């Protein structure tokens, strides 16, 4: 089986990959990839995986995630890091004061590139925004949004949930993780 390199600077994403890549030979390469300014997750993931391939010169993956809040016309969309660096979670909660519609979702696009062809795998995680930050730091945490994101059908933020509760959530809330979809495809491809 060929080895896959996951190029990411996000330790939470790397930790999540470990869970799904148990039957895949993979390594992580800690590097913060450039992200083009775009509202298109696929375009961003494409640019990131091409840059990743130039660095490692082996089959690799890159993952990009956006966060979409219905009441704010989708804000912050693919500009999550910029939003968190400027207004932070507290600013997002301030923008949501008085809003009844608290529906939101994470969307993911994972790009795999073997030097010849790029393949895409998608994830989607529906939920709602809480009124305040709650929870603890976790190794798997991708973003501070975990403190205010309450997955569909649950009354806890991701940061409040135990690992067992997060596993249970993946089975019932309509979530689909791009890492898991990719792992299944790659294992079948290598058989």
Buried (B, 14 or more C-beta within 10 A) or exposed (E): EEEBBBBBEBBBBBBBBBBBBEEBEBBBBEEEBEBEEBEBBBBBBBBBBBBBBEEBEBBBBBBBBBBBBBBBEBBBBBBBBEBBEEBEBEEBBEBBEEBEEBBBBBBBBBBBBEEEEBBBBBBBBBBBBBEEBBBEEBEBBBBBBBBBBBBBEBEBBBBBBEEEEBEBBBEEBBBBBBBBBBBEEBBEEEE
